[in-house]
Structures are given as structure tokens and as C-alpha cells.
Amino acid sequence: MKQRFRVGGMSCAACSAHVEKSVAAVPGVREVQVNLLAGSMVVQYDEGACDARKIIQAVESGGYTAAVDDGKQQAAGRAKGPQEDGELREMKTRIIVSAVFLIILMYFSMGPMFGLPLPGFVSGTEHAFALALVQLLLTLPICIVNRKYYINGFKTIWHRAPTMDALIAVGSGAALVYGIYALFQIGYAGAAGNAELVHSFVHDLYFESAGMILTLVTLGKYFEARAKRKTGEAIAALMDLRPQTANVLRGGQEVSIPIEDVRVGDLVVVRGGQSVPVDGEIAEGNAFLDESAITGESMPVEKHVGDTVIGATVSKSGYFVMKAARVGDDTTLSQIIRLVEEAGASKAPIAKLADKVAGVFVPVVMGIALITAIVWLLHGETASFALTRAIAVLVISCPCALGLATPVAIMVGTGVGAKNGVLFQSAEALENLHNVNSVILDKTGTVTEGRPVVTDVKSFGVEPEDLLSLALSIESRSDHPLADAIVRYARGKNVRERTVTDFEMIEGQGVRATIDGVRCMAGNRRMLLAGGLALSRSAQQAGEEFAAAGKTPLYFAANRQVAGIFAVADVLKPTSRAAVEALQGLGIEVTLLTGDNKVTAQSIAEELGIRDVAAEVLPQDKERVVREKQAKGRKVAMIGDGINDAPALARADVGIAIGAGTDVAISSADVVLMKSDLMDAVDAIRLSRQTMRNIRQNLFWAFFYNCIGIPIAAGVLWIPFGIGLSPMIGAAAMSLSSVCVVSNALRLKFFQSTPKPAVKPEEKYVLPKEETKMTKTIKVEGMMCEHCVAHVKKALEALPGVTADVDLASGKATLTGDTLPDDAKLTEAVEQAGYKVVGME
């Protein structure tokens, strides 16, 4: 069982590492992932050996709080916002209080160094005790408002799992305790009249160090929290898409109810300008819906009765009643939100190194601080000097930068991906994608539209408008996908639909019917031959040309004469070629994988500029093609529709599903392209590479900062150069490091998607090339054999612009051309060849 928990009290990577270690030790727990940024934990465990109560106990035994996440926060949509605002307001208040007292404290502690006068009651050696007491009283409010560092820090030390709060608590606490010790020493020395000792301890109070450390750390955490909050903006934006109420028909009355109360089967009313509350199907009415937030489709989509609608899309105009099909966490939007959250919460393989280091970092740092103090004392330095070096080591050693390096970049990367319609199932998928050097593309629905479209129309002996009318009339009765393509095209030309009787479908061949009393048929070449119709040479040649181009020719005949040919094909998506070029530009090998015949596959591959083609591949063999690529050492990404490509998607190093967020696609792939646009696969790879580069930068600077900062704080530059690092500067540097890491990760928010080629709406599909050549039929008398046919054909084609198709059986010559000579010239040409023209039409 997999269950999500909310975890409180975590402040750094060491905290999350300790929580993971504590929960992983519980018998029955198989896997645990803690998200420091979201304060959440996902645990997979065996219900027979473990339960949620034991997991919560394990977290609490480590000094943290935990509770089962029931998902109500997501359902409420904006429930998390006020809580986060309250935390930021509380931190801001602490900063203001700390800053006010710190400024006054710095005046009393360091004012004389800058020539500033002190009040008489604290100036001079005789008033040194009063000066120290004032500094203590000014430091205590700072310690009190920031007491959470002491509470959390010493609690984690008690549980033998020290965190960053422990470093701050020990560092500032040591400075405070030493200052109180110096205060008593000043009192004793003053009573004894030892002015020299009083003067010495006045300069070793360290109250300002304690106050400065707490103030700067809080200031850094405030900026860090504000920056981290921006990493979740993508999820917040998705949640804001969801309306809070829905208008539902109950008992014949329209009532407004909270969206979480909508049930499957409810009839929901949606008017123009309103958001669709849940997923469902239109039962009444129609509308134009803006689906850009979910599918990326820029143009509003017209929806009618029976069409599916997606929650969070917006009705631009119209009125409809829909039947709720998926509500609550089952809606497409909720699935997207959950997917983005889980991807942000998961850990990339590169994060394991940082986690291992963070888990032992704080104890090691505390050991280094202790050793530093001992070494300086043995070297003959004063206790004050040794304590200063040790405190500096404690406060400059920030495990936050190390712990934030990976999760912040992952969260920003997955959020930016979601904003651009690219959903990563996990951080591992985001990392693996950057190594991909071979992409296998499924053809149908991936590089092509996934549905047939009319690409060419050629008529023989009839007007194009009459051919379209014939095609619409006969094919509108058929439910074949190719018939649907022809009907869509013909209706787009606004042609008249005629009366049809005796309609009949012939399996594997086509359809036939009587249209306005004329016997007609439509289908493949096999159907014409079975019906005893002979193809003219021009019709036969056109059909072969269409087939060679990977298109399906459909023949239409009326009164036993071929009237025309429609070429139908699954055309390329507008961005497919540009996407292939972009992938190749990234140094990626592209392979086209399809079950189509080799001729069609090669034709599509040539259009795309792909050299590697695997054709006539059965669905069960697609996985084998992926495996063969991997055997050659390639890192393979398979891009398909997530249904019949499931085995190949699972086998690939990264499976990328095209398919507008369908359930099957989301469950079967590592990455989902919501817009069904191949160009988004390019963006997914680019985003993965940029995110990994960002993570490496963060990890480098986090390691580099600690490797340089800790030795300097310990005093390695003191003996050769006399350079030391005060705890105050260490605290500022520590806070700055975390802010820098988060800010660097936020640069990913400026990721720009690959520019897509401009496509006009009317150019979305390949427009048919209509042949509008003139045609004429001549009845010729006197032809006895094929030699006669050849003589007549030669005589006619000698005329400019004429193509002749002469048929011996019917005694007819069919002429085509952009322009045709007049009847007199045609008659003259035939008669000069020795034959007689007896009719012309």
C-alpha cells in the first residue's frame, strides 16, 4: 500500500534524511520518500506487517510530527495558501523584532568603535557591568522570538539526530552562554578592582554575535521561504483553475453546491463564461470550450451532445447540461495536479548523493567545531578565540544549500513542464530523459493526425461538384473511417446530398447504392473489378501514383463508368517535421516505427527526414525493436499513444505518451504530452537537460561553499595571514548560500518552449489538390482492333494539351486537358486518321 503523510518540524536536508531513516527502519516499510519543500512523505508498506500508526510513531520518535494526508487540502484547492501566508507573516514579524533590538544592541556593543557616544550610565570602565547587562537584555528578546531554533535544535540533539537548527542553537547558545559568563566575570573583577580584567571581558561579550546569528539566519530563511514558495506556483495555478462551486439539477431545480459535493451521474449546468466543474459528457445543448489550460489547444473547440468535456475548461459561449462522469480526485485536472506533486516529491538518482552527505553532515560539523576549539586551545590561544572559531564553524556550515540543490530544481522543472503541457511521472524520469540519444516514434497518432484526411481528388468525365455530391451521398451512409474522411471533406465544400436507395455494404471492398435512379459504387479497385468495370489507363495510373505515395485510393463509379478517385491518407501533424529536425539537432537518432507497409512507411519517413524506418511491425514486436536499440548501448525514449505501445513504453529507458492526458497514457508512460504535439517531446528533453545542468550547478556550489567556508571559519588563514571569520559573517554567508541555490533553481522558470511553425487554421491538414481539367467523350466508329485504338489516340494527342484514353469495347475516346480544341478540330483529327466521329459529349 502507498500512503501520503504530512510531516512537520523539518527545517533542512538532515531532517528529511533522519525522517526517511526512521521510517525505513519500521518493519514492513518497502520504500519511503520525504519531500522537504512540501513537508510531505510518501510511504509504500506491507499492510500485513505495518500500518499508518506505526509510521507516525517512528516519525514522532525522531522529534517530528506526522499525520495521514487525506487529500482534503488538494480538494479545497486554495487551502494551503493562507497557511503559507501565515508562516511568512510570522517570520516577517520575527525579523522586524530581531532587527529593531539588534540595531540598538549593535549601537551599545560596537558604537564606541565608530566614535559614537554612549549614555553616561553605561560608559567607562566603572559602568562595564551595566553595559554588559544592557546588551544581555537587548539580546534576550531576539532569542525569545527565535526560540524555535533552540526548541527544535536541542530536541534533535536529544534524539541523536542533530540538524541545521542544532548548529544554530549550539552556535548562538554558546555565544550567549559565554556572554553571560563574561558578565559575571565583569561583576567579580569590578568588585575586586581589577580594571584590566574588566576591560578584557567587556570586549569578549559576544551578545551581538548571538543576536546577529539569529537575525541573519531568520532573514535568510525568510527569503528562502519566499523563493521556495515560487517553486509551487505551477501547482497553485492548476488548483486555481478549478471552480469552487457547481450548478447541479436536483429535483428539477438548479442549485449551487460545493464542487466536492458533485457526484457521478449528476446533471451539471454550464453557461457561457463559466468553468466546467468536473469531467463528463454533454447531455443537452452545445458550446465553444477553451481547453488551452488542459490540452494546449489555442482555438476554442465546439462541443455537441455526446461529446466529452474536461473539468477546468472554460465555456466561451453557449449553454449546455452535462452528465458528471469523473469527480473529485478522478478528474483529469486532479490527476495532473497529483502527477506534478508526486514528481516533485520523488527523488532523482542524483539526489541520493546529497541525501547521504546530509544525513551525516551535521554530526560531522559539530565534531569539526569541537576539534577546532581544542586545537586552538592547545595552540595557546585564549578560550575566547577558540570559542569564536568553533562558533564560526557551526554557523557557516549550512546543510540547507546541499539539501535544497536537487529538490528545488526538480520541483521547478516539473512545474514548468506542467505549465507547458509536459507531465513528468517522477524525478527519475526527468533525470533519465537528459541521457536519451535515441528516440523511437510510433507513426499513427504520434507524427500523424491519427485519422484519415482527403489529400487529392481527381475526376473523370464529370464536374468536380457532381463527383463530391456523389461521394457525400453514398459515403454518408457508411461508418467506415475512410468514408468519414470523405464526408467531412465534401460537407466542407457545401455540396448537395442526393436521394439514396438500395444502399449495400460489401465487406472488404466498399459500398454500392442507387442515387437519383443511377446505380453507383464506391470502394477499392477490387470492388470495381468484381463489378465488371474496367479502369481506364489514366484512372489506373492515378491510383498507382496515389498508392506509391502512401495514400489509399478510393474509386467512385456511376452508371458503370469511373467518375473519380479520392486519395485518403493519415497526414502529418503540422509540427512533426519541425520536431524531428529539432530532435536531430539535439544529437538524437530518430527511428520511425509502424505497422504499415514499407511503401507507406518510407513515404512518411521521407517527408519527415527520417532515415531509420521499422515497418510492418506488430504491436507485440515493438518492444523487441526498443530492446535491440538498447543492446547497442543506446539510451532510448519511446514516443507513442500509451495504449498499443504499452510494452515498448515500459521497455524504453523513458516512455513518452502522446494523448491529452488519458488514463491509459498517464498510467503507462514516464512522461505525458498533454497537447499531443510531438514538439513538446523536444521541450521535455531540453527541459530535462537544463534541469540536470541546474542541479549540478547547485550541488557544485553547495559542496564548494562548505569545502571553502568550513576551513576558513576554523582559522586556517589565521596563522599565515591573520585572517579570521567572525560568527556574524558566517551566519550571513550561510543564509546567502541557501538563497543562492534556490534563486539559481528559479532560473528554470524562464525556460522557453521551442518555437512552433506558424500554421493557419485552414492549413492544419494537407489541402486536397482538385483536378479541374476539362473532359470530353467522343464516339468513334470504325475501330476494329488495338492498332486502330493506337491510331486514334495518336491523332488526338497530336493536338496541343490533349490527353486521350481510347476504349475499343465502348468505341469511345475520353479526352482530358486544361483546355481542349473545339469540336471541329477534334472531328478533323479523327477523320484524317481514317475513322468517323458519330457523337460527342
N, C-alpha and C positions, 0 to 999 in steps of 0.2 A: 504494500500500500504506500502511496505517496501522499504526504500531507504537508501543508504550509503552516508555519508558525510566525508570530510576531515576537521579536526579541528586543528587549530594552536594556539600556545601560552600556552598550558598546560605543567606544569612542575612537578606536584605532584598529589597525590590522591585527595587533596582538590579541585584542579582544575577540575578534571574529575567529582567529586561529584557535584560541582556547575553547570557545564555544563548540567549534567543529570537533576538536579533540575530545571534549567531554561527552558530546552526544555520540560520536563514533564508538566510544567505549561501551555504550549501552548494548547488552546482548540483543540480537535480533535486528539491529540497525545495519542496513546494507550500504546506504550512501547518504551523505549529508552535505548540503551546500548552504553557506551563510552569506548573505548579501549585506555588507556593512552599510552601504549607501541607503538601502531601503529599510534596514532594520528588520530583515526577514530571514527565514530559514526554511528550506525545503528538505524534508527527510523521507527517505524511502526505507521502509522497515517491514519485517515479517509480523503480521498481526498475531500470530500464534505465540510469539516469543516476546513481544513488546507492545506498548500502547502509548498514546499521547501523554498520559500522566507520567510515565517513567522518563520520557524525553524531557518534559518540562522540569521534572525534579533534577535531572542531570544538568540542565542549564542553570537552574537556581543554585545548585551546589557549587557552581563555578562563580557565583557572585552576580548573576544577571537575572533578568526577569523574562518570562516567556508565556505565551498564550496561543491557543489554536486560532489561526486566521480563518474566520468563517466566510470571508469574501464579501462581507457587508460594506466594507469600505469601497470596493470597486462598484458595487451596486449603487451606492449612493453617489458615485461619480465625483463629487467635489468634497467628500467628507474629509479628505486628508489636508486640504488647503488651509483651513483655519488653524489646525493643529500646528502645521509648519509655521504659519504666520505668528502664532503664539510663542513658539520656540525662538524665532528670530527676534521678536519684541523683547523676550526675557533676556536674550544675550545682549541686545542693544542697551537695555536698562543697566545691566551689569557693567558694560563698557563705560557708560556715562558716569555711573557712581565711581567706578575704579579710576577713571581719568581725572575726575574732579579731585579726589583725595590724593592721587598720585602727583598731580601738579603742585599741590600745597606741600606734599611730602618732599618733592624734589627741591622746592624752594628752601625748606629748612635744612635738608641734608647737603645740598650742593650749591646753595645761593652764595655763601661766602667765597667759593672758588671763582665766582664770576663778579665779585665785588659788590654783591647785593647785601644790604644791611639786614640784620636780624633784630627782632624785638628785644628789648632790654632784658626780659625775664628768661631768655634762653641764650644770650650772648655771653662770651667769656668763659674761661675755664671753671669759674666758680658756679656757673649755671649749666654745666655739661650734663648733669643728671636730668635737669628739666628738659634740655634739648633732646636727649635720648628718649625720655618718656613721651614727649610730643610726637616724635617720629613713630614710636610704637602705637600710640593712639590713632595716628593717621593711617597706619598700615593695617590695623585690625579690621576696619570696615571693608577694605579691599579683600582681605582674607575671608571675611564673613560672606560677602556677596558671591564670592567664587569658591565657596566651601565644597561644591560638588567635586572639585579636583581632589580634595582631601578625603571625602567620603568614599568616592569610587576608587581612588588610588590606594588607600590603605586597606580597603576591602579586598582588592585584587592581590595585594601582598599577603594578606591573611590567608587567602585561598591558594597561595603559592603560584599565582599566575599574573605577575605584575604587567601592567600595560603602560601606555603613554601617560595616563593620569597619575600612575605611580611615580614616574620620573618627575613630573611637575610637582606632585605632593612632596616627595622627598627633597627635591631641589629647593623649592621655595620654603618648605618647612625647616630645612637645615639652616637657611639664611635667617629665618625668623627666630629659631631657637638660639642660634649663635648671637643674634642681636640682643635677645633678652639676657643671655649670659653676659654680654658686654655691658648691658645696662646695670646689672648687679655689680659687675666689677668696677664700673664708674662710681657707683654708690660707696662701695668699700674703699676704693682708692681715695675718693674725695674726703671721706671721714678720717682716713689716715693721713691726709695732707700730701699724698703722693701725686703731684701735678703732672709729672711725666707719664705715669701710668694712665691717668685720666685722659690726657691728650692722645695717647696711643689708642685707647679703646674707643674714643669718640670717632676716629677715622675707620673703625672696623665694626660699625653697627650692622650694616647690610640690610637694614629695614627697607631701604629704597630698592635693593635688588629683589627682595621678595615681592614687593608691590609691583615693580616693573615686570617681573616674570609673569605674574598672574594676569596683569593688564594686557601685555603684548600677546600672550597665548590666547586669551579670550578674544582679542581683536582679530587675531589670525583665524581663529575658529569661526568667527562671525563671517568674515569674508569667504572662508572656505565653505560654510553652510550656504551662503548666498550663491556661490558658484555651483555647488553640488545640486542646488535646487533647480538650476537651469538644465541639468542633465536629464531631469524627468519631465521637461516641458512637452516632449513628444507624446508621452502617455497622458499628461494632463490635457493636451489638445484633443486627443482621441476621446477622452472621457467627456470633454465639453461638447462633443458632437451629439451626445445622447440627450434627447429631450427628457425633462423630469416628469412630465405627465402625458397621458394618452386619452383621447376621446373615444369611449367604448359604448356600443349599443347594448344596454341591459334592459330587458323587459320592454323593448320598443322605444326606450328613452335613451338619449345621448347623455352620458355622464363623463365627467373628467376624473380620472383616477391616477394615483402614482404609477409610474412605469413598472415598478417591481410587482404591482398587483395584476398586471395583464397576464392572462392565461392562454394556453394553446387552444385555438378554436374561437376565441373572442373575435367579434366583428369590430374593427377599429376604423374610425372616420378620419380621413386626412384631407385637408383643404389646401388651396394654393398658399405658399409661403410657410407652411408647417413642415416640420421634420417627421419622417416616418419613424414611429417609436420602436417597432420590432420587425423581424423578418416575417414575410408572409406572402399571400397571393391575392391579387385583386379580384374581388367578387362582384364589384359594381363600379361603373364609371371609368374614367381614364385621366391621365395626367402626363406632363413632362417632368421627369425627375432629374435633378442634378446629382449624379453619382460620383463626382470628381473626388470627394473625400475618401471614398472606399475603393473605387476601381480606377480612378485617374482619368476616366472618360471626360474630356473637356466640354463636349456638347451635351445638352440635356437629352435624355433618352425617353422616347414616347412609350408609355405603358398602357395596355388594354386589359380587359377581363381575361383572367387566366395567366397573366404574366407575373413573374416573381419580383418582389420588391425587397430591398435590403434596408434594415434599420439604420438610422442616422443619415440617410439620403434626404434631399430636400425637394418638395414639390414646388416647382416654379409656377405652375398654373394647372387648373383643373380641380376636380373633386372626385374622390373615389372611396369606396369602402373595401377594406382588405380583411382577409381571414388570417389571424395570427398563427404562424407555423412554428416559429422558434422564438422563445422569450428568455429573459434573464441572461444567464451565463452561456446559453446556447446560441445566441445571436452571432452573426458574423463579426460585428464590432467587438463584442465581448471576447471572442476567440482571438481577434487581432491584439486587443489590449493584453490578454493573458499571455499570448505568444511573445510580445515585446517585453513584458515584465519578466517572464521566465528566462528569456535570452539574456536580459540584463543581470539577472540573479545568478546565472550559471557561470562557471569558471572556464576560461580558456586554458589549454595546457601550459601556456607561457606563464600563467598566474601561479602555478604550483611552486615555482622557484621563489617568488616573492612571499608566498604563504609560509614556506618552510623557514625562510630567513626571519620573517616577522614573528614566528612562534617562539624563537629563542633570542630575539633581538634585545628585548628589554632586560631580561636577566643578565645577559652578557654586558650590556651597557652599565648596569648597576655594579657589576663586578669590576669593569674598567674604571668607574668613578672611585670605587674603594681602593683599588690598586694605585690610582693616581694620587690620592691623598696620602697613602702610606709611603709611596716613593718620594714625594716631596718632603714629607716629614723626616724620612731617613736621610734625605739630602741636606737637611739642616735648615729648611725653610720654616717659617712660623706656621702655627696652626691656622691662622687667618688665611695665609697664602694657599696652603694645601686645601683648605675648605673651599676657597674661591675656585680653584682649578676643578675640584670634584663637582661642585655645583654647576659650573660651566659645561662639563661633560654631560651631566644629567639633562640639562635643559636644551642643549643643542641637538641631542640625539633624538630625532623625530621619526618614529616608525610610521607616522601617518603618510608621509610622502611615498614611502615604499609600498604601503598597503593600498593607497589610492591610485597608484600608477596604472594598474590594469583595469579594475572595475569601473573607474570613471570613464576611461576611454571606451570600454565595452558598452556602457550604458548610453553614452553619447552616440556611438557608432550605430547601435541598434535603433536608437530613437530617430536618427537622421535617415536610416534605411526605411523605417516605417513611414516617415513623412514623404518619402519618395516612392512608396509603394513596394518596397523590398522588405520582406519579413524574414528575419533570421530565427531559426528554431532554437539555437543555442550559441553561446560564445565560442564553442568548439567549431561550429560551422563557420562562424565569422573568421576564425583564425585559419582554418584549413583552406578556405577559399583563396587566400592570398598565394598559396603554393601551386594552384592549378596551372598546368601548362598544356592541357588538352581538354577541349570541350566537344562533347558529342551532342548533336542536335537531332531530336526527333523532327520529322517533317510536318506531318499533319497537325495543325493547331498550334505549332510552335513557330516555324518560319512561314507557314501559310495560314490563311484565314480559317481553315478548318471546315469550310463549307464551299460547295461548288459555285462558280460565278461564270456567266456567259462572257466569253472573251472575243469571239468572232461570229459574224453572221454572213452567210453567202446565199443569195437567191438565184434560182434558175427559171427564167421564163415567166416570173410573176413579180409584181411590185413588192418592195420590202414591207410595206404596210400590210399588204394582204398576207404575206408569209407570217408576220408577227401575230396577226389576228388568228390565223390558222393554228399557230403554236399555242397561243393563250387558250383558245377554245378547247383543244384536245388535252393539253397538259394540265389544265386546272382541275381535271377530274382525277389525276394521278397523285399518289402520295410518295412517289419516288423522289429522292433528294435532287437528282438531276432535273426532274420536272419542276421542282420548286424553284431552281435557279432560273429556268426559262420563264416561268410565270412571273417572278419578281422583275425580270428584265422587261418583259412585254408590257406589264402593267405600268412600268415606269415610262413607257412610251405612249401611254393613254390610247391604246388601240381598242377596237370594238370586239367584244366577245360574242361569238355566234351561237346558234342553237345546235346542240349536240344530242344525237340519239345513238342507240346501239353501241354504247361505249364498252370496250372489252380490253382487259389487260392480258398480255402474253408473257408469261414468266421467262425472264432472261432475255427478252427481245425488245418489248416496248408495248405500245397501245395502239388500238385502232377504233374508229368510230365513224359515224356519218354526220357530216357538218353541212347544214343547209342542203341536204339531199345528195351531197357528194361523198363518196367513200374515201376516207383518209386514213393515213397511218403515220406513226412516229416511233422511231426506235433506232437500234443499231443496224449495221449492214446486214447482219444475219437475218433480221426480220424482213428486209426488202427482198433478199434472195429467196426466202421461204415463201414470200407472197408473189413470186414470179416477176418481180420488177428488175430490169437491167439498169445498172448505173452507167450514165454517160461517162465518157473519158474525163471531162472536166470535173464532174462530181467525184469520180473515183480519185482523181489527182488531188482535189481539195481535201478529201477525207484523209488521204495518206499523209498530206502535209500537216494537218492538224494532229494526227496521231504521233508523227515523228517529233512534234514539238511538245509532246507530253500532255496533249489535250484529248478529250473524249468527243468524237464527232457524233452528233445525233441527226439522223436523216428524217426529213418530213416529205411526205408524198400525198398528192391529191389526184384522184381520177387516174391512177396508175402511172403518174409522172412525178419524178423527183422535183419538188418545189424549192427546196433549200436545205442548207446544213447549218446547225448551230454547233459551235465549238465550246465545250464547257470544261473548266479546269478549276482546281483549288489554287487560287492565285497567291502570290507572295504578299505578306503584310507590308505596308508602306515602309517600315523601318528595318526590315530583315536584312537587306543587303548592306545598309549602313552599319548595322550591328555586327555582321560578320566581318566587315572591314575593320571595325573598331577592335574586335577580339583579336584579329590577326595583327593589328597594330600594337597590341599589348604583348606580342610574342607568344600567342596561344595558337596551337594547332587545332583546326576546326574540322570535324567529321560530320557528314550528313548521314543519318540512319533512318531507313524507311522500309516498309513492307511492299512499296510499289515496285513495278517492273523497272528494269535497268534503264530503259529509254526515258521514262518519265523522271526517274531519279537523276539521271545525268543532265537532263534539260533544266531541272530546278537547280542543280549544283552549279551549272554554267552561269545561270542568272545571278546566283549568289557569289560566285567567285570561289567556290569550294572545290578542291582537287580530290580530297579523300571522300569516297562515297561507298556506303554499305547498303546495297539494295536487296529487295526480296527477302528481308529478314523477318522471321516470325517473332511475335511478342516474346515467346519464351527464349528466343535466341539473342535478344538484345543484351541480356545480362552477360552473355558469352563475349560479345564484342567489347564491352567495358572491361571484362576480365583480361582479355588479350592485350588491351592498351596498357593496363596496369602491369602486366607481366613484362612489358618493355620498359618499365621504370617511369611511366608517365603518371602524373597526378591528374586524375580525371574528374571533370564535372559533367554530369548527365543532365540535359535540359529536356524535359518532356511535360506531358499534361498531367502526370501524377496518378493516372488510372491504369492504362495498359502498359505503362512504362515502369510500374512499381518495382519489379525485380531489378531492373537496370538502375533505377534511382537509389535503391538500397545498396547495391554493389559499389556504386561510384564513391569516390572519396568525398564528393559533395553532390547531393541530389538537388536539382533546382526545378521546381514545379511551376509551370505556366497554368494559370486557371482561376483568376479573380477570386481567390480565397475559398474555393470549395472545400468541403470537409475532407474529401479524399486527398486533395492536394496538400492541405495543411498537415495531415497525419502521415503522409508518405515521403515527404521531402525534407531536406535540411534548410532549404531556402524557398520561399514562395514569392512569386512575382505577381502582385495583386492586379496590375494593369494588363496582364497577358501580353506584354510588349517585350520582345527579345532585347531591345536596347537597355532594359532595366537589368538584364544579366550582366551587361558591360559595367553598369553603375555598381552592381553588387560586388564585382571583382575589384573595381577601382576603390570602392569604399573599404573593402577588406584590406587592401594593400595600404591605404592611408591610415587606417586604424592601427594596424600592426606596426607601422612606422612610428606612429604616435606613442604606442605602448613602449616600444624600445627606447624612444627618447625619454619618456618618463622614468623608466627603470634605470637608464644610464645616469640621469641626473640625480635620482634618489640615492643610488649607490655611491655616485661620485661625491655628492654632498656629504654623506656620512663618513666616507673614507677620508675626506679632506678635513671636515669640520671637527670630528672627534679628536684626532691628534693635536690640532691647533688648540682646542679647548683644554686638552690635557697639559699643554705647555711645552710642546716640543720646540717651539720657536723662542722660548723664554731665555734659555741659556745662550744660544748663538746670537740672537738679535734683540733680546729684551722685549719681545712682543708677546703679550698675553691677551686672552679673550675674556672679557667680563661676562658674567651671567646674563646681564641685560642685553648685550649684543647677541649672545647665544639664543636667548628667547626670541628676539626679533628675527634672527636668521631661521630658526626652527619654524616659526609661523609662516615666514615668507616662502619656505620650501614647499609647504603643502599648498599654498595659494598658487604657486607657480605650476605645480603639477596639474592641478585642476584647471587652471587657465589654459595650459597647453592642450589638455584634452578637449576643452570647449572650442578650440580652433576647428575641430571636426564639424561644428555646426555650420561652417561656411562652405561645406562640400557642395560643389555644383554638379548637377547631373549632366550627362553627355548631351550636347545639343542634338535634337532630332531633326531629320529633314522635313522641310515645310511641305505639307500635303493639303491641297484644297479638298473640301468635303466631297466634291464631285469626282475627285481623283483617288478616292480611298480604294476603289477597286480598279483593275485594269479595264478601261472602257472598250467595248466591242468595236471592231473595225467592220463597219457595214459596207458590203459591196453593193454599190448603187449603179452598176453598169447597165447599159441598155441591152435588152434582149429582143430577138425576133425569130420566128419559126417560119421556114419556107417548105412547102410541099413540092417535092421534086419527082417528076415522072421519068421513067426510062432507065433507072439504075437496076442492074441485073446481078452485080457481084461486088466484091470488096474493091476491085480495081476501079469500078465506077464511083464507089464512095470516095476513093482517094482522089479521083479526078475532080469531083465536085468540091471536095474540101480544099484542094489546091487552088482551084479557081476563085473560091470565095475568100480565102485567106490572102490572096494576092491583092485584095482591096485593102486600103490603109485602115489600121485599127480594128480589123475584124478577126475574131477567133470563131472557128466553125466546128461544130460537133455533128457529124452526119451519121444517121442511123438507117441501115439498109432495110430492116424489118418494117419500120413505120414509113419509110420513104420521106423522112423529114430531116432538115438541116437546121440546127439551133445555132443562132449567131449571137455572140456577146461582144461588147466593146464599149469604151467610154462614149464614143459617138459611132453611129452606123450610117453607111451611104443610103441614099434614097432607094425606093423600091425599084425604080427603073434601072439603076446601075447594078443592083443585085440580080435582077432578072437577066440583064445583058450578060453578066459574067457566067451565069449558069448555062444559058443557051449557047454561048460561044464554046463551052466545054462539050456541047453535043446533047444536052438534056433540056427538059421542058419544065417551067415553073407553072404549077396548076393551082397554087394557093399560097397566101402569105398572111401571117397574123403576128 
